[in-house]
Amino acid sequence: MTTLNFSKLHATGNDFLVLIDLEARYGSRGRNRLAPSLRAALCDRRRGVGADGLIRLLGGSDGADCEMELTNADGGLAEISGNGLRCLANVAAKLGLGAADRLVVDTAAGRRAMTLRRRPGDDEVDYAEADMGLVMFTPEMIPVTADSSFDLEATVDGVHYRGDAAGVGNPHFVVFVDDPDAVPLDRHGPVLEHDPRFPNRTNVEMVVPTASGLRMRIWERGVGETASCGSGACAAAAVAHRRGLAPARMTVAVPGGDLVVDLQPNGLGESMNVRLGGAVAHVFDVDVDLDRLADTVPLAGGVL
């Protein structure tokens, strides 16, 4: 029997399974490197544990306290998740990684520094702020195969959408609408995710400005509609601020709660530095018999 222990956490409703594998490095097979089909099975909400993504917490090096290997719910590897970083920070703090109020994490999108807040009484991390790096609008950096990342248009089922593409280490298409709740995201999200102008597919944010910032719904690449998306909040905030629709520091309201985004110009064209803050909560720990899971869910492979 092959059994692994996972921690389930959520950050404003965006939930992740975290697997500790401190002996491994990013991209290594490691004893706990799982096949894509098994990662997808674990995230399956009917036949697995259920999550928007799977995080493997890896050992750090060269000044990093740890590394994050991120998988979307479809089993494919992803670059970065702001909400996933906060979930990882909760687990890393319990392991004694990093300083009491700071954690440095390597991701596929680069190194990210985090500031942690611990809850009085049990010292658990319940809020974290992450340096999410640059929000970029250069098409090849997103990537998007268009002359400009601004004012992209798309039509789905006769509905016309217009918005801007942005990169936060992963691709985003930020669309301005009158009412995000009125968008048939279950039908239009998959079409926009696979827009051929985005060679790596894209996350999609349906956004409307508010008095304090933005309100949005999210279609996550490789996942579907989610309650929250940290990198999506950063992309949407940067796009809205560039258009003069929101302040540099704002609240982004998502179905799962509120995120705080802080934008700073950096003198590098129209790109800007961004920090993301929000709550994180531990839900439960669970031991999973991978052999039994493999017997009940059609898989293309097991533990690599």
JODAMO-V525834 format. One line per field, one symbol per residue. ss: DSSP state (A for helix, B for strand, O for the rest). phi: phi as a letter, one per 40 degrees, with the letter a starting at -180 (. if undefined). psi: psi as a letter, one per 40 degrees, with the letter a starting at -180 (. if undefined). A space follows every 50 residues. Layout:
# JODAMO-V525834
ss->???
phi->???
psi->???
This chain:
# JODAMO-V525834
ss->OOBBBBBBBBBOOBBBBBBBBOOOOOOOOOOOOBOAAAAAAAAOOOOOOO OOBBBBBBBOOOOOOBBBBBBBOOOOBBOOOAAAAAAAAAAAAAOOOOBO OBBBBBBOOBBBBBBBBBOOOOOOBBBBBBBBBBBBOOAAAAOOOOOOOO OBBBBBOOBBBBBBBBBOOOBBBBBBOOOAAAOOAAAAAAAAAOOOOOOO OOBBBBBBBOOOBBBBBBBBOOOBBBOOOAAAAAAAAAAAAAOOOOOOBB BBBBOOBBBBBBBBBOOOOOOBBBBBBBBOBBBBBBBBBAAAAAAAOOOO OOBO
phi->.bbbbbbbbbbfgcbbcbbcacccbdgccgcbcbcdcccccccccbbbcg acabbbcbccafgccabbbbbcccgccbcaaccccccccccccccgcgcc baabbcbcchcbcbbbbbcchbgccbaabbccgccbbcdccccacacbcc fcbabbfgccbaabcabbgacbbcbcbcadccccccccdcccdcdccbcb gacbbcbbcbcbiababbbcdgbhcbcaaccccccccccccccgbaccba bbcbdcibbbbbbbcbgbgccacabbbicabcbabacbcccccccbbcbc ibcc
psi->hhhihihhiihfehiihhhhgeeiiheidiefhiidddddddehedeadh ieihhhhiiiifeidiihhhhideeiiidihdddddddddddddeeiaid eihhhhieeihhhihihihideeihehihhheaihiehdeedihgidiei fiiihhfehhihaiiihfeiiihhhhidhddehgdddddddddeheegdf aiihhhihiidebihiihhhhedahieihdddddddddddddefeiidhi hhhideahihhhihieegbeiiihihiiiihhdiihhhhddddddehhie ibh.
